[in-house]
Amino acid sequence: MASYSDENMTNRSLARKVLIDQSKQQQISMISGFRGVARHLKSVLTVEINTEQINLNVLDDVRMLIIPQPRSAFGTGEIETIWKFVDEGGCLMILSGEGGERISLNELISKYGITVRKDSVIRTVFLKYFDPKEVLVANGVVNRSIAVAAKKNITVFIRTLSFVYPYGCTLDVNNRSSTVVLSSGSTSFPTSRPVAAFHETKLNEFKKKGRVCVVGSVSMFHDSYIEKEENGKIFDTFVEYLVNGFELNTIDATEPELNDYTNIPDHIHMSQQIKVCMYEGELDSAVSSDFMKIMDSSLHSFNLKHWPMTLRLYEALNLSPPPLTLVEPQFELPMPPFIPAAFPPTFQDLPMPPLELFDLDEQFSSPEVQLTQLANRSDEEDLIFFIEKAAEITGISSELIRSERTPKKIIELAVSKLMLFRRSMMEGEIEVTSHFDMEDDRHRHSFNQLEENDDQLFSDIDEFDDL
């Protein structure tokens, strides 16, 4: 006669029901956040919700159990019940979040060589998503079988499966008992650390294996992210592995490309600790190995507890106590005092102008030469360029605002300047002509006066001859 446990294992191997636990005060539920998960699961399994304590009766005829980020502790016997559920061939999916363990979660999954860390994955390079905790991972596939199951072409092993890993933590995975399938990638911090891992139990007496999947981010399959990038394909691949199973790549499982976990020093705590110096000093071990004991603060304390005893000693000796005086403090200067300089300071000269970056012939040539060169290298198609460049050379562009520097405006201004120049030339010719006419009249008048004077002189000579 078969036992209850044997009947459970037989039913579980044929069951097609998924149970999403909501008994641990989870913030994500089927109503808010897991509608996309239910839509992906309903194509192959039946989805139900559990709000009661987890026991064998609740897990009867259940194929897969999903526990999304529990916020309250597991009750008495719940962890053993889940372990037994997995040993009987059941499937377990654990979804954690940033900050790591929440109420005995590691106690549940440490049996499978997986633990969640109390950290958060951030992206060190901005790409597509504004929040640094919304990590876009482009090279996070550690085991190539995940890409094959997601129907990715990997003739040459290139990690083409990209996913969003929002508000998640990293995992510690024992490679001997579990397999890392996804990592945080090379552009995140911590770099290339496990974020998703699988575990498969040994065959039971019914030749069935239980499977466990742990993911460090419950938000990865939230309604806001499951349809972004290829998160939906990854979820379907995880469900396919848990329900039906497929072979993982043994080479990638044995030697995954992961980095060691890097701890960042607690600078706030270290800054509050007293140190001897910025570097490690050589302490005499014979005196004390703890330098804190050498620093006796009582030797440098200021108080008045000995003041009454001192006054009584003065009275016993029949002496008058001296008046209090001000003790001038002596401050240690971190820098020596300033001394006037005997020589003026020497400043660094400015570098030579980079003449090799300029065309000297073009810079120092006259406007006429520049116009000639511009005309030689311009064709009929370059008329607009010729007009604009010629305006810059002749300085016409500086008389126009930037919005009016069109070829039409430039030609209009050039013609107006030419007409003004021609008019000024014509007025100059008229003035020069009138000046020459006035000089000619002046010379003609002076010549007539000379003739009259000669006539008078010669007339006197004639009279003298007559005499």
C-alpha positions as CSV (number, residue, x, y, z in Angstrom):
1,M,0.0,0.0,0.0
2,A,1.4,3.4,-1.1
3,S,2.0,6.0,1.6
4,Y,0.7,9.6,1.6
5,S,4.2,10.9,0.7
6,D,4.5,8.5,-2.2
7,E,1.1,9.6,-3.5
8,N,2.1,13.2,-3.1
9,M,5.3,12.7,-5.2
10,T,3.3,10.9,-7.9
11,N,0.7,13.7,-8.1
12,R,3.3,16.4,-8.0
13,S,5.1,15.1,-11.0
14,L,1.9,15.3,-13.0
15,A,0.5,18.6,-11.4
16,R,0.3,21.7,-13.5
17,K,-0.5,24.3,-10.8
18,V,1.7,27.3,-9.7
19,L,1.2,28.7,-6.2
20,I,2.3,32.3,-5.6
21,D,2.7,32.9,-1.9
22,Q,1.2,36.0,-0.4
23,S,1.3,35.0,3.3
24,K,4.6,36.8,4.2
25,Q,3.3,40.4,3.8
26,Q,4.6,40.7,0.3
27,Q,4.1,44.1,-1.3
28,I,3.9,42.6,-4.8
29,S,0.8,40.6,-5.5
30,M,-1.3,39.3,-8.5
31,I,-3.3,42.5,-8.4
32,S,-0.4,45.0,-8.2
33,G,2.8,43.9,-9.9
34,F,2.5,40.2,-11.0
35,R,-0.1,40.4,-13.8
36,G,2.6,39.9,-16.3
37,V,4.0,36.9,-14.4
38,A,0.5,35.4,-14.4
39,R,0.1,36.0,-18.1
40,H,3.4,34.2,-18.8
41,L,2.5,31.3,-16.5
42,K,-1.1,30.8,-17.7
43,S,0.1,29.6,-21.1
44,V,1.5,26.4,-19.5
45,L,0.3,26.2,-15.9
46,T,-2.6,27.2,-13.6
47,V,-1.9,30.1,-11.3
48,E,-3.3,30.3,-7.7
49,I,-2.6,32.5,-4.7
50,N,-1.7,31.3,-1.1
51,T,-2.5,33.5,1.9
52,E,-2.3,30.8,4.6
53,Q,0.6,29.2,6.4
54,I,2.6,26.9,4.1
55,N,2.0,23.2,4.9
56,L,1.8,19.9,3.0
57,N,-2.0,20.3,2.5
58,V,-1.4,23.7,0.8
59,L,1.3,22.3,-1.4
60,D,-0.7,19.3,-2.5
61,D,-1.0,18.9,-6.3
62,V,1.3,22.0,-6.6
63,R,4.1,21.8,-9.3
64,M,5.9,25.2,-8.6
65,L,6.0,27.5,-5.6
66,I,6.9,31.1,-6.0
67,I,7.9,33.2,-2.9
68,P,8.4,36.9,-3.9
69,Q,10.5,38.8,-1.3
70,P,9.0,37.7,2.1
71,R,8.8,40.4,4.7
72,S,7.8,38.3,7.7
73,A,9.5,35.3,9.2
74,F,8.6,31.7,8.2
75,G,6.5,30.0,10.7
76,T,7.3,26.8,12.7
77,G,7.8,23.9,10.3
78,E,7.4,26.0,7.1
79,I,11.0,25.8,6.1
80,E,11.1,22.0,6.6
81,T,7.8,21.7,4.6
82,I,9.4,23.6,1.7
83,W,12.5,21.5,1.8
84,K,10.4,18.3,1.7
85,F,8.3,19.8,-1.1
86,V,11.5,20.2,-3.2
87,D,12.9,16.8,-2.3
88,E,9.6,15.2,-3.5
89,G,10.2,16.8,-7.0
90,G,8.6,20.2,-6.5
91,C,9.9,23.4,-8.0
92,L,10.8,26.5,-6.0
93,M,11.4,30.0,-7.2
94,I,12.7,32.6,-4.6
95,L,12.7,36.3,-5.6
96,S,14.6,38.6,-3.3
97,G,15.4,42.4,-3.5
98,E,17.9,45.1,-2.7
99,G,19.1,44.9,0.9
100,G,19.3,41.1,0.7
101,E,17.9,38.8,3.4
102,R,14.5,39.5,4.8
103,I,13.5,37.4,7.8
104,S,15.2,34.0,7.7
105,L,15.3,33.8,3.9
106,N,18.9,32.6,3.9
107,E,18.0,29.9,6.4
108,L,15.6,28.6,3.7
109,I,18.0,28.6,0.7
110,S,21.3,28.0,2.4
111,K,20.6,24.3,2.2
112,Y,21.0,24.6,-1.6
113,G,24.4,26.4,-1.4
114,I,22.8,29.9,-2.2
115,T,22.6,32.9,0.0
116,V,21.6,36.5,-0.7
117,R,23.8,39.4,0.3
118,K,22.8,42.7,2.0
119,D,23.8,44.9,-0.8
120,S,22.5,46.6,-3.9
121,V,23.5,46.4,-7.6
122,I,24.0,49.7,-9.3
123,R,25.2,50.7,-12.8
124,T,28.4,52.7,-13.1
125,V,27.8,53.8,-16.7
126,F,24.6,55.7,-17.7
127,L,22.6,54.0,-20.5
128,K,18.9,54.2,-21.2
129,Y,17.6,54.1,-17.6
130,F,18.0,57.2,-15.4
131,D,18.0,55.5,-12.0
132,P,21.5,53.9,-11.2
133,K,19.7,51.0,-9.5
134,E,17.8,50.2,-12.8
135,V,20.8,48.2,-14.1
136,L,20.9,47.4,-17.8
137,V,23.0,44.2,-18.2
138,A,24.2,43.4,-21.7
139,N,26.7,40.7,-20.9
140,G,25.3,39.0,-17.9
141,V,24.7,35.4,-19.2
142,V,27.1,33.1,-17.4
143,N,25.8,29.8,-18.7
144,R,25.2,29.6,-22.4
145,S,22.4,27.1,-22.0
146,I,20.2,30.0,-20.9
147,A,20.7,31.8,-24.2
148,V,20.0,28.5,-26.1
149,A,16.8,27.9,-24.2
150,A,15.8,31.5,-24.9
151,K,16.2,30.6,-28.6
152,K,19.2,32.9,-29.1
153,N,21.7,32.2,-31.9
154,I,25.1,31.6,-30.3
155,T,27.2,30.0,-33.1
156,V,30.0,32.0,-31.5
157,F,29.4,32.4,-27.8
158,I,28.5,36.1,-27.5
159,R,26.2,37.0,-24.7
160,T,23.5,38.6,-26.7
161,L,20.8,38.2,-24.0
162,S,20.3,41.6,-22.3
163,F,18.0,42.3,-19.4
164,V,17.1,44.9,-16.8
165,Y,18.0,44.2,-13.2
166,P,16.2,46.8,-11.1
167,Y,16.6,47.2,-7.3
168,G,18.3,43.9,-6.8
169,C,21.1,42.3,-4.7
170,T,23.9,39.8,-5.4
171,L,24.2,36.2,-4.4
172,D,26.8,33.9,-2.9
173,V,26.8,30.6,-4.7
174,N,28.6,27.4,-3.9
175,N,29.6,26.1,-7.3
176,R,29.7,22.5,-6.1
177,S,26.0,22.3,-5.3
178,S,24.4,25.1,-7.4
179,T,25.0,26.8,-10.8
180,V,25.2,30.5,-11.5
181,V,23.3,31.4,-14.7
182,L,23.2,35.3,-14.6
183,S,25.7,37.8,-13.3
184,S,25.6,41.6,-12.8
185,G,27.9,42.2,-15.9
186,S,31.0,44.3,-16.4
187,T,29.4,47.8,-16.2
188,S,27.8,47.3,-12.8
189,F,28.9,47.4,-9.2
190,P,29.6,44.8,-7.7
191,T,31.1,43.7,-11.0
192,S,30.3,40.2,-12.5
193,R,28.7,38.9,-9.3
194,P,25.9,36.2,-9.3
195,V,22.3,37.5,-9.5
196,A,20.5,34.3,-10.5
197,A,21.4,30.6,-9.7
198,F,19.9,27.1,-10.1
199,H,20.0,24.1,-7.9
200,E,18.8,20.6,-8.8
201,T,18.3,17.8,-6.2
202,K,19.3,14.2,-6.6
203,L,16.9,11.6,-8.0
204,N,14.4,10.4,-5.5
205,E,12.9,6.9,-5.5
206,F,10.5,7.9,-8.2
207,K,13.4,9.2,-10.4
208,K,12.2,12.8,-10.0
209,K,14.4,15.8,-9.3
210,G,13.4,18.9,-7.4
211,R,14.7,22.2,-8.7
212,V,15.3,25.6,-7.1
213,C,15.8,29.0,-8.8
214,V,16.9,32.0,-6.7
215,V,16.9,35.5,-8.3
216,G,18.2,38.6,-6.4
217,S,15.6,41.0,-7.8
218,V,11.8,40.6,-7.5
219,S,11.3,43.8,-9.5
220,M,13.0,42.1,-12.5
221,F,9.7,40.3,-13.2
222,H,7.4,43.2,-12.1
223,D,4.9,44.5,-14.5
224,S,7.0,47.6,-15.0
225,Y,10.0,45.6,-16.2
226,I,9.0,42.1,-17.4
227,E,8.3,43.4,-20.9
228,K,11.5,45.5,-21.1
229,E,14.6,44.2,-22.9
230,E,14.4,40.4,-22.7
231,N,13.2,39.9,-19.1
232,G,10.1,38.1,-20.4
233,K,12.3,35.5,-22.2
234,I,14.4,35.0,-19.2
235,F,11.3,34.4,-17.0
236,D,10.0,31.8,-19.5
237,T,13.4,30.1,-19.6
238,F,13.5,29.9,-15.8
239,V,10.0,28.4,-15.7
240,E,11.0,26.0,-18.4
241,Y,14.0,24.8,-16.4
242,L,12.0,24.4,-13.2
243,V,9.0,22.6,-14.7
244,N,10.7,20.5,-17.4
245,G,14.4,20.9,-16.9
246,F,17.2,21.1,-19.4
247,E,20.9,20.4,-19.4
248,L,23.2,23.2,-18.4
249,N,26.6,23.7,-19.9
250,T,29.1,21.9,-17.8
251,I,32.1,24.0,-18.6
252,D,30.3,27.2,-17.7
253,A,28.9,25.6,-14.6
254,T,32.3,24.4,-13.4
255,E,34.3,27.6,-14.2
256,P,31.9,30.6,-14.4
257,E,33.4,34.0,-15.3
258,L,32.8,35.7,-12.0
259,N,34.7,38.1,-9.8
260,D,35.4,38.0,-6.1
261,Y,33.2,40.1,-3.9
262,T,34.9,43.5,-3.2
263,N,34.2,45.1,0.2
264,I,34.2,48.9,0.4
265,P,35.7,50.2,3.7
266,D,33.3,52.0,6.1
267,H,34.9,55.4,5.9
268,I,32.5,57.0,8.4
269,H,33.4,54.5,11.0
270,M,37.1,54.7,10.2
271,S,37.1,58.5,10.5
272,Q,35.9,58.3,14.0
273,Q,38.8,56.1,15.1
274,I,41.9,57.6,16.6
275,K,45.1,56.9,14.7
276,V,48.7,57.6,15.6
277,C,49.6,59.0,12.2
278,M,48.6,58.8,8.6
279,Y,51.0,55.9,8.2
280,E,51.6,52.9,10.5
281,G,54.2,53.8,13.1
282,E,56.6,51.4,14.7
283,L,55.4,50.7,18.3
284,D,57.5,49.0,20.9
285,S,55.8,45.7,21.5
286,A,57.5,45.4,24.9
287,V,55.6,48.5,26.1
288,S,52.2,47.7,24.7
289,S,50.7,46.3,21.5
290,D,47.7,48.6,21.8
291,F,48.6,52.1,21.0
292,M,45.3,53.4,22.5
293,K,46.6,52.5,26.0
294,I,49.6,54.8,25.5
295,M,47.4,57.8,24.8
296,D,46.5,58.7,28.4
297,S,44.1,61.7,28.1
298,S,44.2,62.3,31.9
299,L,47.7,63.8,31.7
300,H,46.4,66.6,29.5
301,S,43.1,67.3,31.2
302,F,42.2,70.7,32.8
303,N,40.2,70.8,36.0
304,L,40.1,72.6,39.4
305,K,40.0,69.5,41.7
306,H,43.5,70.3,43.2
307,W,42.8,74.0,43.7
308,P,41.3,73.8,47.3
309,M,44.2,71.7,48.4
310,T,46.6,74.2,47.1
311,L,45.0,77.1,48.9
312,R,45.0,75.1,52.2
313,L,48.8,74.5,51.7
314,Y,49.3,78.3,51.4
315,E,47.4,78.9,54.6
316,A,49.3,76.2,56.5
317,L,52.6,77.7,55.4
318,N,51.4,81.3,56.3
319,L,51.9,82.4,52.7
320,S,49.7,84.6,50.7
321,P,48.6,83.0,47.4
322,P,49.9,84.8,44.3
323,P,47.4,86.6,42.1
324,L,46.2,84.7,39.0
325,T,48.0,85.6,35.8
326,L,47.2,85.0,32.3
327,V,49.3,82.3,30.6
328,E,49.9,83.1,27.0
329,P,49.2,80.1,24.9
330,Q,51.8,78.9,22.3
331,F,50.3,77.7,19.1
332,E,52.2,75.3,16.8
333,L,52.3,76.8,13.4
334,P,51.8,74.3,10.6
335,M,53.8,76.5,8.2
336,P,56.9,78.6,8.8
337,P,56.4,82.4,9.0
338,F,56.5,84.4,5.7
339,I,59.8,86.0,4.8
340,P,60.0,88.8,2.1
341,A,61.5,87.5,-1.1
342,A,64.9,88.9,-2.1
343,F,64.3,88.2,-5.8
344,P,61.2,88.7,-7.8
345,P,59.3,85.6,-8.5
346,T,59.9,83.8,-11.8
347,F,56.7,83.0,-13.7
348,Q,56.4,80.6,-16.5
349,D,56.5,82.2,-19.9
350,L,53.5,81.8,-22.2
351,P,54.0,79.2,-24.9
352,M,54.7,80.2,-28.5
353,P,51.7,80.6,-30.7
354,P,51.0,77.4,-32.7
355,L,51.9,78.8,-36.1
356,E,51.9,75.4,-37.7
357,L,48.2,75.3,-37.3
358,F,47.6,78.4,-39.5
359,D,48.2,79.1,-43.2
360,L,50.6,82.1,-42.9
361,D,50.2,83.1,-46.5
362,E,46.5,83.3,-46.1
363,Q,46.7,85.2,-42.7
364,F,49.2,87.8,-43.8
365,S,48.3,88.3,-47.5
366,S,46.6,91.6,-48.6
367,P,42.9,91.7,-49.4
368,E,43.6,92.1,-53.1
369,V,45.7,88.9,-53.1
370,Q,43.0,87.1,-51.1
371,L,40.3,88.1,-53.5
372,T,42.5,87.0,-56.4
373,Q,43.0,83.6,-54.8
374,L,39.3,83.3,-54.1
375,A,38.4,84.1,-57.6
376,N,40.9,81.5,-59.0
377,R,39.5,78.6,-57.0
378,S,35.8,79.5,-57.4
379,D,33.5,78.3,-60.2
380,E,30.1,79.5,-61.4
381,E,28.5,77.1,-59.0
382,D,30.4,78.7,-56.1
383,L,28.8,82.2,-56.6
384,I,27.1,82.4,-53.2
385,F,30.3,81.2,-51.5
386,F,32.4,83.7,-53.4
387,I,30.1,86.6,-52.5
388,E,30.0,85.7,-48.7
389,K,33.8,85.1,-48.6
390,A,34.6,88.3,-50.5
391,A,32.4,90.2,-48.0
392,E,34.4,88.8,-45.1
393,I,37.7,89.8,-46.8
394,T,36.7,93.3,-47.6
395,G,35.0,93.9,-44.3
396,I,31.4,94.4,-45.7
397,S,30.1,91.5,-43.5
398,S,31.0,93.4,-40.3
399,E,28.6,96.2,-41.3
400,L,25.6,93.8,-41.4
401,I,24.0,91.9,-38.6
402,R,24.3,88.1,-38.7
403,S,20.7,87.5,-39.9
404,E,21.1,89.9,-42.9
405,R,24.4,88.5,-44.3
406,T,22.8,87.1,-47.4
407,P,24.3,87.5,-50.9
408,K,21.5,89.9,-51.9
409,K,22.2,92.2,-49.0
410,I,25.9,92.0,-49.5
411,I,25.7,93.0,-53.2
412,E,23.2,95.8,-52.3
413,L,25.6,97.2,-49.7
414,A,28.6,96.9,-52.1
415,V,26.8,98.7,-54.9
416,S,25.7,101.5,-52.6
417,K,29.3,102.0,-51.4
418,L,30.5,102.0,-55.0
419,M,27.9,104.7,-56.0
420,L,29.0,106.8,-53.0
421,F,32.6,106.4,-54.0
422,R,31.8,107.5,-57.6
423,R,29.8,110.5,-56.5
424,S,32.7,111.6,-54.2
425,M,35.1,111.3,-57.2
426,M,32.9,113.4,-59.4
427,E,32.5,116.2,-56.8
428,G,36.3,116.2,-56.3
429,E,36.8,116.7,-60.1
430,I,34.4,119.6,-60.1
431,E,36.2,121.3,-57.2
432,V,39.6,120.8,-58.9
433,T,38.3,122.3,-62.2
434,S,36.9,125.4,-60.5
435,H,40.2,125.9,-58.6
436,F,42.2,125.8,-61.9
437,D,39.8,128.4,-63.5
438,M,40.3,130.8,-60.6
439,E,44.1,130.5,-60.9
440,D,43.9,131.2,-64.7
441,D,41.9,134.3,-64.1
442,R,44.3,135.5,-61.5
443,H,47.3,135.0,-63.8
444,R,45.5,136.7,-66.7
445,H,44.7,139.7,-64.5
446,S,48.3,140.0,-63.3
447,F,49.6,139.8,-66.9
448,N,47.4,142.7,-68.0
449,Q,48.6,144.8,-65.1
450,L,52.2,144.2,-66.2
451,E,51.5,145.3,-69.7
452,E,49.9,148.5,-68.5
453,N,53.0,149.2,-66.3
454,D,55.3,148.6,-69.3
455,D,53.3,151.0,-71.4
456,Q,53.8,153.7,-68.8
457,L,57.5,153.1,-68.6
458,F,58.0,153.1,-72.3
459,S,55.9,156.2,-72.7
460,D,58.4,158.1,-70.4
461,I,61.3,156.9,-72.5
462,D,59.6,158.2,-75.7
463,E,59.2,161.6,-74.1
464,F,62.8,161.6,-73.0
465,D,63.9,160.9,-76.6
466,D,61.8,163.7,-77.9
467,L,63.7,166.0,-75.6
